[in-house]
Amino acid sequence: MSKPLLSLLCILVLGALQCARPAPTPAEDFVSGYYADQRVLLLGESMEGPEGKLKPFDRMSPREIATIYHEIWHAYFLECEMPSRGRPKGGKLFQAFRGEVDRLYPEHPAAKRMEIHEEAVADFIDAAVETYVQMKRFLASKTPAQRENIRKTTTYLDVYRSVFEDHYRGYYTKRISSGSASAGDRATTVSAGERGTSPSDRAPSPSMSHERPTSASVEGQNIRISADATATSVPLLPFSDAKITLADFIPDARRFGLPVGYLRSAASRIKGVVFIRIGSGAQPPQADVVWAAAPLPNDDMKRVQRVLFEGLLIPDPKVVFAEERF
């Protein structure tokens, strides 16, 4: 392929990444999440692979991989950053965020401000991981000479860098309304990795102004999800005895060049992964959310890079996608 044609292809393909990221289905967008009450990670059924296992990394879409990173961030923040008996002041990120949330979100309830910030960080992580996976796979499909030409294009540089310059806004869940999801059978539960031997030691201090908007409890064939005074139930996928751990996902992610430290930390504290079914043609439950006006500060994006990204996801695409990484 000639250099002009290759450059045009690069502009068309990578330029498309600047558009809005593809949204998950309404059902999966609703049910994906980490529920601290149960200490389980809920994922949409598209994430389920053969025999009830988590879909292999190389078969996951960039969106699915980003969803795992997004939701594991919530698990990490709640289990490893929030104040606990052994960590009364909280982790480094929690301490940094706590000094900012009242200033950033004064118009929102105090009890929701940390969660707003947590969601903004999750969106940043989501965007960084999804864009990286999309671009890495695109470049991996080219020859070394083609990759070198692509690295010289302005579009290539701008698309990846824009992830670290964009505005990410958080939200909190105000109300949940029931849909008409059909009943399922039982949960497909997947162990989440190197499981800890002791229960969570979370012990929020009385002054901590942070509460999750949602909680979850298993009720027979359904999982009941609540927000404030509202609640709804979502059916679970049929049960399977097949087991796989997030430790099977983590090595593949690391080989692909993604950071995995905070995944390992969170995985040791999660009981498992539950896949959710929303009946065919059913109206999924709906969550009413309130968005914050203030975006995630650039300083906090840099903190996330230092603490979570392990020097792997940085704003310089020439380093991130250097030829030696292929």
TAUR-V434948 format. One record per pair of residues at least 24 apart in sequence whose ideal C-beta (glycine too) atoms are under 8 Angstrom apart, sorted by the first residue. I is the first residue (numbers start at 1). J is the second residue. Records with the same first field share a line. If there is no record, write none. Layout:
I=J ; J
//
This chain:
1=146
3=149
6=146 ; 149 ; 150
7=149 ; 150 ; 153
10=149 ; 150 ; 153 ; 155 ; 156
11=153 ; 155
13=138
14=135 ; 138 ; 150 ; 153 ; 155 ; 156 ; 159
15=155 ; 159
17=131 ; 134 ; 135 ; 159
18=158 ; 159 ; 162
21=63 ; 126 ; 127 ; 130
22=63
24=63 ; 67
25=284
26=284 ; 286
27=181 ; 276 ; 278 ; 284
28=67 ; 276 ; 278
30=234 ; 284 ; 285 ; 286 ; 287
31=225 ; 234 ; 276 ; 278 ; 284 ; 285
32=67 ; 70 ; 71
33=71 ; 74 ; 214
34=71 ; 72 ; 74 ; 75 ; 78 ; 270
35=214 ; 215 ; 216 ; 225
36=75 ; 78 ; 79 ; 200 ; 202 ; 212 ; 215
37=215 ; 216 ; 217
38=216 ; 217 ; 218 ; 223 ; 271
39=79 ; 200 ; 269 ; 270 ; 271
40=189 ; 216 ; 270 ; 271 ; 272 ; 273 ; 274
41=71 ; 72 ; 75 ; 192 ; 270 ; 272 ; 273 ; 274
42=71 ; 216 ; 223 ; 273 ; 274 ; 275 ; 276
43=67 ; 68 ; 71 ; 273 ; 274 ; 275 ; 276
44=275 ; 276
45=237 ; 275 ; 276 ; 277 ; 278
47=275
48=188 ; 237 ; 275
51=240 ; 242
52=188 ; 190 ; 237 ; 238 ; 239 ; 240 ; 241 ; 242 ; 275
53=190 ; 242 ; 243 ; 244
54=190 ; 244 ; 246 ; 248 ; 249 ; 273
56=252
57=249 ; 252 ; 253 ; 256
58=252
62=129 ; 130 ; 131 ; 133 ; 134 ; 137
63=130
65=129 ; 130 ; 133 ; 253 ; 258
66=125 ; 126 ; 127 ; 129 ; 130 ; 133
67=126
68=249
69=125 ; 126 ; 129 ; 258 ; 263
70=122 ; 123 ; 125 ; 126 ; 129
71=122
72=246 ; 262 ; 263 ; 266 ; 267
73=118 ; 121 ; 122 ; 125 ; 262 ; 266 ; 308
74=118 ; 122
75=266 ; 269 ; 270
76=262 ; 263 ; 265 ; 266 ; 308
77=118 ; 121
78=202 ; 212
79=200 ; 202 ; 265 ; 266 ; 269 ; 270
80=262 ; 265 ; 266 ; 269
82=202 ; 204 ; 208 ; 210
83=202 ; 203 ; 204 ; 205 ; 208
84=200 ; 201 ; 202 ; 203
85=201 ; 203
86=201
88=205
92=303 ; 307
93=121 ; 303 ; 304 ; 307
96=300 ; 303
97=300
100=297 ; 300
104=292 ; 294 ; 297
105=292 ; 294
107=293
108=172 ; 290 ; 292
109=172
110=209
111=209 ; 210 ; 211
112=172 ; 211 ; 213 ; 290
113=209 ; 210
114=209 ; 210
115=170 ; 172 ; 210 ; 211 ; 212 ; 213
116=170 ; 171 ; 172 ; 292
117=170 ; 296 ; 300
118=170
119=170 ; 171 ; 172
120=168 ; 169 ; 170 ; 292 ; 295 ; 296
121=168 ; 170 ; 296 ; 300 ; 304
122=170
123=168 ; 169 ; 170 ; 296
124=163 ; 166 ; 168 ; 296 ; 301 ; 304
125=304 ; 308
127=163 ; 166 ; 168
128=163 ; 164 ; 309 ; 313
129=258 ; 313
131=159 ; 160 ; 163
132=160 ; 257 ; 258 ; 313 ; 320
133=256 ; 258
135=159 ; 160 ; 317 ; 321
136=256 ; 257 ; 321
139=321 ; 326
140=326
144=323 ; 326
147=321 ; 323 ; 326
148=323
151=317 ; 318 ; 321
156=317
157=317 ; 318
160=315 ; 317 ; 320 ; 321
161=315 ; 317
163=315
164=301 ; 305 ; 315
165=315
167=295 ; 296
168=295 ; 296 ; 301
169=291 ; 292 ; 293 ; 294 ; 295 ; 296
170=291 ; 292 ; 296
171=289 ; 290 ; 291 ; 292
172=213 ; 289 ; 290
173=213 ; 214 ; 227 ; 287 ; 288 ; 289
174=213 ; 227 ; 228 ; 288 ; 289 ; 290
175=227 ; 228 ; 230 ; 287 ; 288
176=214 ; 225 ; 226 ; 227 ; 230 ; 231 ; 232 ; 285 ; 286 ; 287 ; 288
177=230 ; 232 ; 285 ; 286 ; 287 ; 288
178=232 ; 233 ; 285
179=232 ; 278 ; 282 ; 283 ; 284 ; 285 ; 286
180=279 ; 282 ; 283
181=233 ; 234 ; 235 ; 277 ; 278 ; 279 ; 282 ; 283 ; 284 ; 285
182=235 ; 279 ; 280 ; 282
183=221 ; 222 ; 235 ; 279
184=221 ; 222 ; 235 ; 236 ; 237 ; 238 ; 277 ; 279
185=221 ; 235 ; 236 ; 237 ; 238 ; 239
186=221 ; 236 ; 237 ; 238 ; 239
187=218 ; 223 ; 236 ; 237 ; 239 ; 274 ; 275
188=236 ; 237 ; 238 ; 239 ; 240 ; 274 ; 275
189=239 ; 272 ; 273 ; 274
190=243 ; 244 ; 245 ; 246 ; 272 ; 273 ; 274 ; 275
191=243 ; 244 ; 245 ; 246 ; 272 ; 273
192=245 ; 246 ; 267 ; 270 ; 271 ; 272 ; 273
193=245 ; 246 ; 247 ; 250 ; 263 ; 264 ; 267 ; 268 ; 270
194=245 ; 247 ; 264 ; 267 ; 268
195=268 ; 270 ; 271
196=268 ; 269
200=269
223=274 ; 276
225=285
227=287
232=285
234=276 ; 278 ; 285
235=276 ; 277 ; 278 ; 279
236=274 ; 275 ; 276 ; 277
237=274 ; 275 ; 276 ; 277
246=270 ; 273
257=312 ; 320 ; 325
258=312 ; 313
259=308 ; 309 ; 310 ; 312 ; 313
260=310
261=308 ; 310
262=307 ; 308
//
